[in-house]
Amino acid sequence: MSDRNNIYLFVGGISTLVILLMLISFPLAFFALINEINPGLENITVSIPIFLFGYQITTNEINNIALGFSILSIIYLAIFVRTILFTLIKSININKKFTKNSINNKACIFAVLFVMCFFIVNVMEFIQTNMGIQTGNIQENSYIVNLFQISLAPITEEIGFRLSTLGLFTFLILKTKLGAKEALIGAIHPISKINKLEKSKAEYYIKLLYAIAIIIGIYFGIAHIIYSSNWLVGKAIIASFLGIIIGLVYIHYGFGMAILLHWSFNYLLYVYVYYDSQIWIFNNLYQIISIVFNMSGLIMILLIILNFNTYRNYLSRYD
């Protein structure tokens, strides 16, 4: 087997593993919800911050966490199946082999980006810890309350930080040039419609979107310590990095993929943390998954740095 085929096989395998772990997390989260739910939980009121242009404009409340989490899970599952799962299944050819065509799609790019960012974030946390830069912790609540809050955040924050800035900007520049209908689609997936403009104008607007993504990404990180006393400077640095990446993902691959990437960092490992601590047969499961993700992310970064032809411009392609 050639080195190139080995690369295809590695990326395909990692993508399948990441996506499978995400898919399994849905029923696992519902099992945790059923296992932890109690009459007192129904009377707990949870605040829901609403953002617009990155500014918290109001706070609503919800007291039925089980129903709220169920609705959120259905929304995420629908986005996940439509954006990721179907794409991965369709991309594998009839011989069930991973080839260049079967890894050059949103599903595999999503998985690759996730493990790469996961590794980078862990390196950042390690460096910050050794430098004495504190990150802070998620507010102490019951497991289900925290699970609900970290599941809600990707939707409210992506609407309030990315859609209301990058999406609105894209809509405004496309409305007069392509019409309202095309502009609305562009607001959800900017690059798909901006590339229909004259090349020089498209390149100019893409650069502007990059600038907005960087600015709003940095503010996204700072907002974590502005609006929450639990997070500290270390969290702002990490959240700024992820905020910029999510913004770039939104530009190139759309709002749905941006939400899923945000959701993955908030939700995925937190589900497995529960089973790691509650069920003896899953002891160290969280650590094992973390090691797999970290090693996969490191290998992918090395592959790209070494400029394998397979991955030249892989993550920056316009989908």
Secondary structure, 3 states (H helix, E strand, C coil): CCHHHHHHHHHHHHHHHHHHHHHHHHHHHHHHHHHHCCHHHHHCCEEEEEEECCEEEEEEEECCHHHHHHHHHHHHHHHHHHHHHHHHHHHCCCCCCCCHHHHCCHHHHHHHHHHHHHHHHHHHHHHHHHHCCCCECCCCCCHHHHHHHHHHHHHHHHHHHHHHHHHHHHHHHHHHHHCHHHHHHHHHCHHHHHCCCCHHHHHHHHHHHHHHHHHHHHHHHHHHHHCCCCECHHHHHHHHHHHHHHHHHHHHHCHHHHHHHHHHHHHHHHHHHHHHHHCHHHCCHHHHHHHHHHHHHHHHHHHHHCCCHHHCCCCCCCC
